[in-house]
Amino acid sequence: VIADAKVAADKVRAELIERAKGEGDALIERAKQEIERERNEAIDSLRREAVELAIAAASRLVSQRLDGAADRKLVEDFLATVGTNTGTGAA
């Protein structure tokens, strides 16, 4: 009777250990997936911020550069050239 109880207790103990390992593995996997998701979100956020900063910097640079009369003339000449080229069908 004692031997049977010991065998049953060992079996229950082994089952509990196996279940705990499975739950631990599942918890680790969920944590890895959550870390990967948050990492991707952070990268996307940084990319969006970098694009916004680049656009703001380019806009500021362009607005400063277009203050000069020579720069304005350059842009006007270019726009005039584009306007005449589109009428000729040239690509």
C-alpha positions in Angstrom: 0.0 0.0 0.0 2.8 2.4 0.9 4.7 1.5 -2.3 1.5 2.1 -4.4 1.1 5.5 -2.7 4.7 6.4 -3.4 4.3 5.4 -7.1 1.1 7.5 -7.4 2.7 10.5 -5.7 5.7 10.3 -8.0 3.4 10.1 -11.0 1.4 13.2 -9.8 4.7 15.0 -9.1 6.0 14.2 -12.6 2.7 15.4 -14.2 2.8 18.6 -12.2 6.4 19.3 -13.2 5.5 18.6 -16.9 2.5 20.9 -16.7 4.6 23.6 -15.1 7.2 23.3 -17.8 4.6 23.6 -20.5 3.0 26.7 -18.9 6.5 28.2 -18.5 7.3 27.6 -22.1 4.0 29.1 -23.2 4.6 32.1 -21.0 8.1 32.6 -22.5 6.7 32.3 -26.0 4.0 34.9 -25.3 6.6 37.2 -23.8 8.9 36.9 -26.9 5.9 37.7 -29.2 5.0 40.7 -27.1 8.6 41.9 -27.2 8.8 41.5 -30.9 5.5 43.4 -31.4 6.6 46.3 -29.2 10.0 46.4 -31.0 8.3 46.6 -34.4 6.0 49.4 -33.1 9.0 51.3 -31.7 10.8 51.0 -35.1 7.8 52.1 -37.0 7.4 55.1 -34.6 11.0 56.0 -35.0 10.7 55.8 -38.8 7.6 58.1 -38.8 9.4 60.6 -36.6 12.5 60.5 -38.8 10.4 61.2 -41.9 8.6 64.1 -40.2 11.9 65.6 -39.0 13.4 65.2 -42.5 10.4 66.9 -44.1 10.5 69.7 -41.5 14.2 70.2 -42.1 13.8 70.2 -45.9 10.8 72.5 -45.7 12.8 75.0 -43.6 15.8 74.7 -45.9 13.7 75.3 -49.0 11.9 78.2 -47.5 15.2 79.8 -46.5 16.8 79.1 -49.9 13.9 80.5 -51.8 14.2 83.9 -50.1 17.0 84.8 -52.6 16.0 86.4 -55.9 18.4 84.1 -57.8 16.8 81.0 -56.3 13.3 82.3 -57.2 14.5 82.9 -60.7 16.0 79.4 -60.9 12.7 77.9 -59.8 10.6 80.0 -62.2 12.9 79.2 -65.1 12.6 75.5 -64.3 8.8 75.7 -64.1 8.7 77.5 -67.4 10.9 74.7 -69.0 8.7 72.0 -67.5 5.6 73.8 -68.9 7.0 74.0 -72.4 8.3 70.4 -72.4 5.0 68.9 -71.4 3.4 70.4 -74.5 5.9 68.8 -76.9 5.2 65.3 -75.6 8.9 64.7 -74.6 9.4 62.5 -71.6 
